[in-house]
Amino acid sequence: MDSAASSKDCKRKVGKQLLQEQPSTSSTPDEDDEDDYAIDGGDDSTNDYSDSEAETDASVPADSSSNNKRRVSFQSDCDLPGAVSKRLDLGSASAFFNGLTVSPREQRSSSLKAKTRSFSPWRLVSKCFYGSSDSLPLLATDRSVLEKSPSLRRPLDFDYLPNFCRNRPEAIVSDEKQPFLRPSRFSHVPPTIRFYLYGEKVEKPKRAIRRMLRWCHNSLIPKVVRKCLATSHFYIVEEKLFWIGYWGRHLKSSSYRHILPYQKVNHFAGAFHIGRKDRLWGHINRMSIKWGSDHFNLMPFTYVLPKDSRHLKGVLTGPNATYLILKPPASARGAGIKIVHRYQQVPKKTPLIAQHYVDRPFLINGAKFDLRLYVYITSLNPLRIYLYEDGLVRFASLRYSNALSSLSNRFMHLTNYSINKTAHENGASDRPVDKWTLAKLWRYLEERGLDGNKLTQQIVDLILKAIIGCEASMTHHMQQYAACPFTSHELFGFDILLDESLKPWLLEVNISPSLQSGTELDRAVKGPLARDVLNLSGMNIPDKQQISVARLIPHSLPVPSSEESLDYRVKPLEALVTEREKAKREAHVAHFLQTGSVLPSILHDLTSDDVRLLVDMEDEWDRRGRFTRIFPSPGTTRYLKYFDIPKYANLLLDEWMSHYFYMRDSGCRRLESLCRNKFHFAQSPDSTFSDA
């Protein structure tokens, strides 16, 4: 007995030590290092498939039969392996819609139906649950109201965003004990674990739950994340032991097959499609060709070397020669970056990207800067994107000049903090490099009469289009390697440069943005950021039965032994979608492909799968903290056309937001009436359920 007790005490001490101390490994960056880690995707660092596999099947003919059934061949020009034309039966779709009925449970008052049918994009925000609405205009539900008030006569275009990144009050650490679990807004939906800032007091859960609070050890767990975990009673254990959470380097694609349904991993399989600079440019350039540069002019024009060497030579030796910036496709912290103006300066066989250099950037106090924005994706299908309300403004150390003689000065032309933090020590600068919060930048622009609201809209537009351009490939990769999509989530670092006209340019997207916090400013931004990411991830508590049969999911769904435990029946699992639900999906996707619009009837007869998707989104909203959901949201319906492969779940959530964004309580009451009767429970054909 004494030996066993001693062993347990030893494990506790080791766990606490791992949480409270940053491991001193060579791969861990300095505490004050703002920049990110290089992409370590294993087999994902290179092409996972050949060009021949990426070709889509364009040879599927249209079916013209005599029974008036018309088939539409949907051809995606996305470079997905094994992608095929999606053929949808519009005759069956029509029959499906004609047979739609509304159950008594779904009946609503006639006034609410009228409001639903008369929804207009002319509506403006009156009371917005994204934040304070004191400065927002009154709700206008009819175009005639807008015409009477010239001040309200403007289209809805991200007007729902609050005073983004402006004067947010500092986080306050409470002296009172905080609850360990966050209950769902809906009946028969398990609670999620709450995470807090370091120093807050949190109620200690019962022993059976504490035994489950194990986090996988990784040398790249930032200290702010470790402190959040310690505050919520987590212990860090070795990878070979039982654990429910992971935060670290990107896993190899094959590793996602071994992620269990109750585990959470902070990366998506296939995230390299947006994290590698060459892949990111390939997707954006493809979308620019398809939709026009007016819609997808997001990044400076880029050449992928050595493949595009001939084109690059023509640019650098022609009469209109320009500056180009060379970057390794999968590195970070400014490694291997240089600016060139002659073709002789370009390595001939080294894999690189060559990007047109923005030589007229917007300057502050004469110095160049870029923005680090934190974008969080909780789900790929349906796509849900959040933007953190604050970020960092990172400056170069020296005053900017585009003179030819200055091109080799990294302290002038690069904004990476890992480079510029050494400028003062090396004598290149007379003071340490500055760093701002995004809120300070917005105040700076407003004081000079510059339009920060327009810039916010342009940035959100850039983020959405960049992610949507890569979404199809990332989703395909997740479907190929991950059994349960809800086990993954990911925080991205978007690096954006403003030119002299305040147009934002996307430089790159980091799949492992640094959360190391060496200054008070870093801790003020990244501490709440880490907490909100963990809360938004929606981590549940498994129980013993679920753990023992987890590898059988989704063919066997264990019923939780406690209302506090994870219940797989309320999770959106593709394998549990019924034939009726599939028919509804195909019908609505077919209508969207034919007309480019979403049928309002998609909300008339909600299926159990619909309710699970909507409950997931609404509960997520309550956990958002300082994040703002930018997709789906009002004004984003127009982005649905950019998806390579339209997905039913995106159509459903978009229509739900269109109807219930301004009357959320009404929408949640509708969902609660269904959840109260366990309508949202999935029924597996291979399992028999009993009440939880």
C-alpha positions in Angstrom: 0.0 0.0 0.0 2.8 2.4 1.0 4.5 1.7 -2.3 1.4 2.4 -4.3 0.7 5.6 -2.4 4.3 6.7 -3.0 4.0 6.0 -6.7 0.8 8.2 -6.9 2.4 11.0 -5.0 5.4 10.8 -7.4 3.1 11.0 -10.5 1.3 14.1 -9.0 4.6 15.8 -8.4 5.8 15.1 -11.9 2.6 16.3 -13.4 2.6 19.6 -11.4 6.3 20.2 -12.3 5.5 19.7 -16.0 2.7 22.2 -15.8 4.6 24.9 -13.9 8.0 24.7 -15.6 8.9 25.2 -19.2 11.0 22.3 -20.4 14.4 23.3 -21.4 14.8 21.6 -24.7 16.6 22.8 -27.8 13.4 22.9 -29.8 11.6 25.2 -27.5 11.9 28.9 -28.4 12.8 31.6 -25.9 10.0 33.0 -23.7 10.1 36.3 -25.4 10.2 34.9 -28.9 7.1 36.1 -30.7 7.6 34.2 -33.9 6.4 30.8 -34.8 7.6 27.3 -35.3 8.4 25.8 -38.7 5.9 23.5 -40.2 6.8 20.0 -39.2 4.2 18.0 -41.0 6.2 14.8 -41.6 4.9 13.3 -44.8 2.7 16.4 -45.2 5.7 18.6 -45.9 5.7 17.3 -49.5 3.0 16.5 -52.0 0.8 13.8 -50.7 -0.4 12.8 -54.1 0.7 13.1 -57.7 -0.7 15.6 -60.2 -2.5 12.8 -62.0 -4.4 11.9 -58.9 -5.4 15.5 -58.4 -7.3 15.6 -61.7 -11.0 15.7 -61.5 -13.4 13.6 -63.6 -14.8 16.0 -66.2 -16.1 13.3 -68.5 -19.4 12.6 -66.7 -22.2 13.3 -69.2 -25.5 14.9 -68.4 -28.3 12.5 -68.2 -31.3 13.4 -70.4 -33.9 10.8 -69.8 -37.6 10.9 -70.8 -39.0 11.0 -67.3 -38.2 14.7 -66.9 -35.4 13.9 -64.4 -32.5 16.3 -65.0 -29.0 15.6 -63.7 -26.5 18.4 -63.1 -22.8 17.6 -63.2 -21.0 19.7 -60.6 -17.4 20.0 -61.6 -14.9 21.1 -58.9 -11.7 22.5 -60.3 -10.1 22.1 -56.8 -6.9 20.0 -56.8 -8.2 17.2 -54.7 -7.0 13.7 -55.0 -9.6 11.5 -56.5 -12.2 14.2 -56.7 -15.1 13.3 -59.0 -18.0 15.2 -60.4 -20.9 15.3 -58.0 -24.1 14.3 -59.8 -27.3 15.4 -58.2 -30.8 14.3 -59.2 -32.9 17.5 -59.4 -36.0 15.5 -60.2 -35.7 13.7 -56.9 -34.9 17.0 -55.2 -38.2 18.5 -56.5 -40.2 15.5 -55.3 -38.5 15.9 -51.9 -39.5 19.5 -51.5 -43.1 18.8 -52.6 -43.3 16.2 -49.9 -42.0 18.4 -47.1 -44.2 18.6 -44.1 -43.9 20.6 -40.9 -44.3 18.6 -37.7 -46.5 20.0 -34.9 -43.3 20.4 -32.9 -42.0 22.7 -35.5 -45.1 24.9 -35.8 -44.5 28.5 -35.0 -46.7 31.6 -34.7 -47.9 33.1 -37.9 -46.1 36.4 -37.1 -42.8 34.6 -36.8 -43.4 32.8 -40.1 -44.1 36.1 -41.8 -40.8 37.6 -40.4 -38.9 34.5 -41.6 -40.3 34.7 -45.1 -39.7 38.4 -45.4 -36.1 38.3 -44.2 -34.2 41.0 -46.1 -30.5 41.8 -46.3 -31.4 45.4 -45.6 -31.8 44.6 -42.0 -29.3 46.3 -39.8 -28.1 45.6 -36.3 -30.2 47.0 -33.4 -29.2 44.8 -30.5 -26.2 42.7 -31.3 -25.0 40.0 -29.0 -21.5 40.3 -30.3 -21.0 43.2 -27.9 -22.2 46.7 -27.0 -24.9 48.0 -29.4 -25.2 51.5 -27.9 -23.7 53.2 -31.0 -25.6 51.0 -33.5 -28.6 52.1 -35.6 -32.2 51.0 -34.9 -33.4 47.7 -36.5 -34.8 48.2 -39.9 -36.8 45.2 -41.1 -38.2 46.8 -44.2 -36.6 48.6 -47.1 -39.1 51.4 -46.8 -37.9 52.2 -43.3 -34.4 52.6 -44.6 -35.5 54.8 -47.5 -37.0 57.2 -44.9 -33.8 57.4 -43.0 -30.7 58.3 -45.2 -28.4 57.6 -42.3 -29.5 53.9 -42.3 -29.4 53.4 -46.1 -26.4 51.2 -46.4 -26.0 47.5 -47.1 -25.2 45.0 -44.4 -21.5 44.3 -44.7 -19.9 43.1 -41.5 -21.8 45.8 -39.6 -22.4 43.2 -36.9 -18.7 43.4 -35.9 -18.4 45.3 -32.6 -15.8 48.0 -31.9 -13.3 45.4 -33.0 -10.1 45.5 -30.9 -11.0 48.9 -29.4 -10.5 49.6 -25.7 -11.4 46.2 -24.3 -11.3 46.2 -20.5 -8.5 44.3 -18.9 -9.3 40.7 -17.7 -10.1 40.6 -14.0 -9.1 37.6 -11.9 -11.9 36.9 -9.4 -11.3 35.9 -5.8 -14.4 33.6 -5.7 -14.2 30.0 -6.7 -15.3 29.5 -10.3 -17.3 26.5 -11.6 -15.3 23.7 -13.2 -18.0 22.8 -15.8 -20.0 24.9 -18.2 -23.5 23.5 -18.6 -25.0 23.5 -22.1 -27.8 25.9 -23.0 -29.8 22.8 -24.1 -31.2 19.8 -22.3 -29.5 16.4 -22.6 -26.3 17.9 -23.9 -23.2 17.3 -21.7 -21.3 20.2 -20.2 -17.8 21.2 -21.2 -14.7 21.9 -19.1 -14.1 25.5 -18.2 -10.6 27.0 -18.4 -9.4 30.1 -16.6 -6.5 32.6 -16.4 -3.7 31.6 -14.0 -4.4 32.7 -10.5 -8.2 32.1 -10.5 -9.7 29.7 -8.0 -11.6 26.8 -9.6 -13.9 24.3 -7.8 -12.2 20.9 -7.6 -14.2 18.3 -9.4 -15.0 14.9 -7.9 -12.3 12.3 -7.9 -13.7 10.2 -10.7 -13.5 13.3 -13.0 -10.0 14.4 -11.8 -8.6 11.0 -12.9 -9.6 11.9 -16.4 -7.9 15.3 -16.5 -4.7 14.3 -18.3 -2.9 16.3 -21.0 -0.4 14.9 -23.4 3.1 16.1 -22.8 4.8 18.1 -25.6 7.8 20.4 -25.4 5.9 23.1 -27.4 3.1 23.6 -24.9 3.3 27.4 -24.2 3.5 28.5 -20.6 0.2 30.4 -20.8 -1.5 27.1 -21.9 0.2 25.2 -19.1 -1.1 27.7 -16.5 -4.6 27.4 -17.9 -4.4 23.7 -17.6 -3.0 23.8 -14.1 -5.8 26.1 -13.0 -8.4 23.6 -14.2 -6.8 20.7 -12.3 -5.1 19.1 -15.3 -1.9 17.0 -15.1 0.5 16.5 -18.0 1.5 12.9 -18.7 3.6 11.1 -21.3 2.1 10.4 -24.7 1.9 6.6 -24.1 -0.5 7.1 -21.1 -4.2 8.0 -21.1 -4.9 11.7 -22.1 -7.7 13.7 -23.5 -5.9 16.9 -24.8 -2.9 17.7 -27.0 -1.2 21.0 -27.9 2.0 20.8 -29.9 3.5 20.3 -33.3 1.5 19.3 -36.3 1.0 15.5 -36.4 1.7 13.3 -39.4 -1.5 12.5 -41.4 -1.4 8.8 -40.5 -1.3 9.8 -36.7 -4.9 11.2 -37.0 -6.2 7.7 -37.5 -5.2 6.9 -33.9 -6.9 9.9 -32.3 -9.8 8.6 -30.2 -13.2 10.3 -30.1 -12.8 11.7 -26.6 -9.4 13.4 -27.4 -8.8 16.9 -28.6 -5.9 17.8 -30.9 -5.0 21.4 -31.8 -4.4 20.8 -35.5 -6.3 19.6 -38.5 -5.0 16.9 -40.8 -4.1 18.8 -44.0 -3.5 22.2 -42.3 -0.3 22.4 -44.4 -2.6 23.4 -47.3 -2.9 26.8 -45.7 0.3 26.8 -43.6 2.8 26.1 -46.4 3.4 29.3 -48.4 3.6 27.5 -51.7 0.3 25.6 -51.1 -1.4 28.7 -49.8 -0.4 30.6 -52.9 -1.5 27.7 -55.2 -5.0 27.7 -53.7 -5.4 31.5 -53.8 -4.0 31.8 -57.3 -6.5 29.1 -58.5 -9.4 31.0 -57.0 -8.1 34.2 -58.6 -8.1 32.5 -62.0 -11.6 31.1 -61.4 -13.3 34.2 -59.9 -11.1 37.1 -61.1 -8.3 39.1 -59.4 -10.9 41.7 -58.2 -12.3 39.0 -55.8 -9.1 37.2 -54.8 -6.3 39.8 -55.0 -5.2 38.7 -51.5 -1.5 38.0 -51.7 1.4 39.7 -53.6 2.0 37.7 -56.8 4.2 34.7 -56.0 6.4 32.3 -57.9 7.0 28.8 -56.7 10.6 27.8 -57.4 12.2 26.1 -59.1 9.0 25.3 -61.1 8.4 29.0 -62.0 12.1 29.9 -62.6 11.5 30.8 -66.3 8.7 33.2 -65.5 10.7 34.7 -62.6 13.7 35.3 -64.9 11.5 37.2 -67.3 10.3 39.4 -64.5 13.8 40.2 -63.1 15.5 40.8 -66.5 12.6 42.7 -68.2 12.3 46.5 -68.5 10.0 46.7 -65.5 12.2 44.8 -63.1 11.0 44.9 -59.5 12.0 43.7 -56.0 11.2 40.2 -54.9 11.4 38.6 -51.5 12.6 35.0 -51.3 11.2 32.8 -48.5 11.5 29.0 -47.8 8.0 27.5 -48.2 7.8 26.0 -44.7 10.0 27.9 -42.4 9.3 30.5 -39.7 10.9 33.3 -37.6 12.4 35.0 -40.7 14.8 32.1 -41.5 16.2 32.1 -45.0 14.4 35.4 -46.1 16.1 37.9 -48.4 15.2 40.6 -50.9 16.6 40.4 -54.4 16.5 42.5 -57.6 18.6 40.4 -60.0 18.0 36.9 -61.3 21.6 36.0 -60.4 20.7 36.3 -56.7 18.1 33.6 -56.9 19.2 30.0 -56.0 18.5 27.7 -59.0 17.6 24.4 -57.4 16.5 25.3 -53.8 12.7 25.1 -53.1 11.6 28.6 -52.4 8.8 31.1 -53.1 9.5 34.5 -54.7 7.0 37.1 -53.8 6.6 40.6 -55.2 7.8 42.9 -52.5 5.4 45.5 -51.3 7.9 48.4 -51.5 5.4 51.1 -50.4 4.0 50.0 -47.1 2.0 52.1 -44.7 4.5 53.4 -42.1 4.2 54.4 -38.4 6.9 56.8 -37.2 8.7 56.0 -40.4 9.0 52.3 -39.6 7.5 49.3 -41.4 5.1 47.0 -39.5 2.8 44.0 -39.9 -0.2 42.7 -38.1 -0.5 39.3 -36.4 -4.1 38.3 -36.2 -5.4 35.2 -34.5 -8.0 33.2 -36.4 -9.5 30.0 -34.9 -11.3 27.3 -36.8 -13.4 25.0 -34.6 -14.9 22.9 -37.4 -14.3 22.4 -41.2 -17.6 20.8 -42.0 -19.5 22.9 -41.3 -17.0 25.7 -41.5 -16.9 27.9 -38.4 -14.3 30.6 -38.2 -13.6 33.0 -35.3 -11.4 36.1 -35.1 -9.8 37.1 -31.9 -10.6 40.7 -30.9 -7.0 41.7 -30.3 -3.7 41.0 -31.9 -0.1 42.3 -32.2 1.5 45.0 -34.3 5.1 44.1 -34.9 7.6 46.7 -36.1 10.9 46.8 -37.9 13.7 48.3 -35.8 14.9 51.0 -38.3 13.2 53.7 -40.4 12.1 52.3 -43.8 13.8 53.1 -47.1 13.2 51.4 -50.4 16.7 52.4 -51.7 18.6 49.6 -53.4 21.5 49.9 -51.0 19.2 49.1 -48.0 17.7 45.8 -49.3 20.1 43.6 -47.2 19.2 45.3 -43.9 16.9 42.8 -42.2 16.2 45.2 -39.3 14.6 47.6 -41.8 12.7 45.3 -44.1 11.6 42.4 -41.9 9.1 42.7 -39.0 9.7 39.2 -37.4 10.2 39.8 -33.7 12.8 37.1 -33.4 15.0 39.2 -35.7 14.3 42.7 -34.4 14.6 41.9 -30.7 18.4 41.6 -31.3 18.7 45.0 -33.1 19.3 47.0 -29.9 21.7 44.4 -28.5 23.7 44.5 -31.7 23.9 48.3 -31.8 21.8 48.6 -35.0 19.1 50.5 -33.1 19.3 53.0 -30.2 16.3 51.5 -28.4 14.5 48.1 -28.1 12.0 47.4 -30.9 8.4 48.4 -30.1 5.3 46.2 -30.2 1.7 47.4 -30.1 -1.7 45.8 -29.5 -4.2 45.9 -32.3 -6.3 48.2 -30.2 -3.5 50.8 -30.1 -3.2 50.7 -33.9 -6.9 51.3 -34.3 -6.7 54.3 -32.0 -3.7 55.6 -34.0 -5.7 55.4 -37.2 -8.8 57.0 -35.8 -6.8 59.9 -34.4 -5.6 60.6 -37.9 -9.0 60.4 -39.5 -8.4 57.1 -41.2 -11.2 54.7 -41.8 -10.6 51.8 -39.4 -14.0 50.2 -40.0 -13.4 49.9 -43.7 -10.0 48.3 -43.0 -11.7 45.8 -40.6 -14.1 44.7 -43.3 -11.3 44.3 -45.8 -9.3 42.2 -43.3 -12.3 40.0 -42.5 -12.9 39.6 -46.3 -9.3 38.6 -46.8 -9.3 36.0 -44.0 -12.6 34.4 -45.2 -11.5 34.1 -48.8 -8.1 32.7 -47.9 -9.6 30.0 -45.7 -12.4 29.1 -48.2 -9.8 28.8 -50.9 -8.0 26.1 -48.9 -11.1 24.6 -47.3 -11.9 21.8 -49.8 -8.4 20.3 -49.7 -8.2 20.5 -45.9 -11.7 18.9 -45.5 -10.8 16.2 -47.9 -7.6 15.4 -46.0 -9.6 15.3 -42.7 -12.1 12.9 -44.2 -9.3 10.7 -45.5 -7.4 10.4 -42.2 -9.6 11.4 -39.2 -12.4 9.1 -38.1 -14.1 11.8 -35.9 -13.8 15.4 -37.2 -14.8 16.9 -33.9 -11.5 15.9 -32.3 -9.6 18.6 -34.2 -9.5 22.4 -33.9 -6.8 24.9 -34.8 -5.5 28.4 -34.1 -3.9 30.1 -37.0 -1.7 33.2 -37.1 -2.4 35.5 -40.1 0.4 37.9 -40.9 -1.0 40.9 -42.8 0.9 43.9 -44.3 -0.8 47.3 -45.0 0.3 49.2 -48.1 0.4 53.0 -48.3 -3.3 53.1 -49.3 -4.3 50.9 -46.3 -5.0 47.8 -48.5 -4.3 44.7 -46.5 -2.0 42.0 -48.1 -1.7 38.5 -46.8 1.9 37.5 -46.3 1.5 34.0 -44.8 -0.5 31.9 -42.4 1.2 30.2 -39.5 -0.2 26.9 -38.2 1.7 27.1 -34.9 1.5 30.8 -33.9 3.7 31.4 -30.9 2.0 31.9 -27.6 5.3 32.5 -25.7 4.9 35.5 -23.5 8.0 37.4 -22.4 6.5 40.8 -21.9 3.4 42.2 -20.1 1.9 43.1 -23.5 2.3 39.5 -24.7 0.7 38.1 -21.5 -2.2 40.6 -21.7 -3.0 39.4 -25.3 -2.0 35.7 -25.2 -3.2 34.7 -21.7 -6.9 35.3 -22.5 -6.3 34.0 -26.0 -5.1 30.6 -24.7 -8.0 30.4 -22.3 -10.6 31.2 -24.9 -9.1 28.7 -27.4 -9.3 26.0 -24.8 -12.9 26.9 -23.9 -14.1 27.2 -27.5 -12.6 23.7 -28.2 -15.5 22.2 -26.2 -13.6 19.6 -24.2 -15.9 17.0 -22.6 -15.3 14.4 -19.9 -15.3 10.8 -21.0 -16.2 7.9 -18.7 -14.8 4.4 -18.4 -17.3 2.8 -20.7 -16.6 5.3 -23.5 -12.9 4.8 -23.1 -13.2 1.0 -23.3 -15.2 1.0 -26.6 -13.8 4.2 -28.1 -12.1 2.4 -30.9 -15.4 1.0 -32.1 -16.9 4.4 -32.8 -19.0 5.1 -34.7 -20.4 1.5 -35.0 -21.0 1.3 -31.3 -22.1 4.4 -29.2 -21.7 3.8 -25.5 -24.3 5.6 -23.3 -22.6 7.7 -20.7 -23.0 6.7 -17.0 -23.3 10.3 -15.9 -24.9 13.5 -17.2 -21.5 15.1 -16.9 -19.9 12.7 -19.4 -19.4 13.0 -23.2 -22.4 11.6 -25.1 -21.6 10.6 -28.6 -25.2 10.7 -29.6 -25.3 14.5 -29.6 -22.1 14.7 -31.7 -22.3 15.3 -35.5 -21.1 11.9 -36.9 -21.4 11.4 -40.6 -21.8 7.6 -40.2 -25.0 8.2 -38.3 -26.8 10.3 -40.9 -30.1 8.5 -41.9 -31.3 8.0 -45.4 -34.0 10.7 -44.9 -31.4 13.1 -43.8 -29.2 12.3 -46.8 -32.1 12.9 -49.1 -32.7 16.3 -47.6 -29.1 17.2 -47.9 -28.9 16.2 -51.5 -32.1 18.1 -52.4 -30.9 21.4 -50.8 -27.4 21.2 -52.3 -28.9 20.5 -55.7 -31.1 23.6 -55.4 -28.1 25.7 -54.4 -26.1 24.4 -57.4 -28.9 25.2 -59.7 -30.0 28.7 -58.3 -27.1 29.9 -56.1 -29.5 30.5 -53.2 -30.5 28.6 -50.1 -34.1 27.6 -49.7 -35.8 28.9 -46.5 -37.5 25.5 -46.2 -34.2 24.1 -45.0 -35.3 25.2 -41.6 -38.9 24.1 -41.8 -38.5 20.4 -40.9 -35.3 20.1 -38.9 -33.8 16.6 -38.7 -32.0 15.3 -35.6 -28.7 15.8 -37.5 -29.7 19.4 -38.2 -30.4 20.0 -34.5 -27.0 18.5 -33.5 -25.2 20.9 -35.9 -27.2 23.9 -34.6 -26.8 23.0 -31.0 -23.1 22.7 -31.5 -22.9 26.2 -33.0 -25.1 27.9 -30.4 -23.3 26.3 -27.4 -20.0 27.3 -29.0 -21.2 30.9 -29.2 -21.7 30.9 -25.4 -18.0 29.9 -24.9 -16.5 32.4 -27.3 -14.8 34.7 -24.8 -13.0 37.4 -26.8 -13.5 35.7 -30.1 -16.0 37.0 -32.7 -17.5 34.5 -35.2 -16.9 35.8 -38.7 -18.3 32.7 -40.5 -21.2 31.9 -40.6 -22.6 35.3 -39.7 -24.8 38.0 -41.2 -23.4 39.2 -44.5 -21.5 36.0 -45.3 -24.1 34.4 -47.5 -22.3 35.8 -50.5 -19.2 33.7 -49.7 -21.1 30.4 -50.2 -20.5 30.6 -53.9 -16.8 30.5 -53.4 -16.8 26.9 -51.9 -15.4 24.4 -54.4 -17.9 21.8 -53.1 -21.0 23.2 -51.5 -21.8 21.5 -48.2 -25.3 21.1 -46.8 -24.1 22.0 -43.2 -22.8 25.4 -44.4 -26.1 26.1 -46.1 -28.1 25.1 -43.0 -26.0 27.3 -40.6 -26.1 30.2 -43.0 -29.9 30.2 -43.2 -30.1 29.8 -39.5 -28.0 32.9 -39.0 -30.1 34.8 -41.5 -33.3 34.0 -39.6 -32.2 34.0 -36.0 -29.1 36.2 -35.6 -31.2 39.2 -34.4 -33.6 37.0 -32.4 -31.3 34.4 -31.0 -33.5 33.6 -27.9 -36.3 32.6 -30.2 -34.0 30.2 -32.2 -32.6 28.7 -29.0 -36.1 28.1 -27.6 -36.9 26.3 -30.7 -33.9 24.0 -30.3 -34.5 23.5 -26.6 -38.0 22.3 -27.3 -36.5 19.5 -29.5 -33.6 18.7 -27.1 -36.0 18.4 -24.2 -37.5 15.4 -26.0 -34.1 14.0 -27.0 -34.9 14.6 -30.6 -31.2 15.4 -31.3 -30.1 11.9 -30.2 -28.5 9.9 -33.0 -29.6 6.3 -33.3 -27.0 3.9 -34.5 -28.4 0.9 -36.5 -25.8 -1.3 -34.7 -26.6 -0.1 -31.1 -29.4 -0.1 -28.7 -29.6 2.9 -26.5 -31.0 3.4 -23.0 -31.7 6.7 -21.4 -28.6 8.4 -20.0 
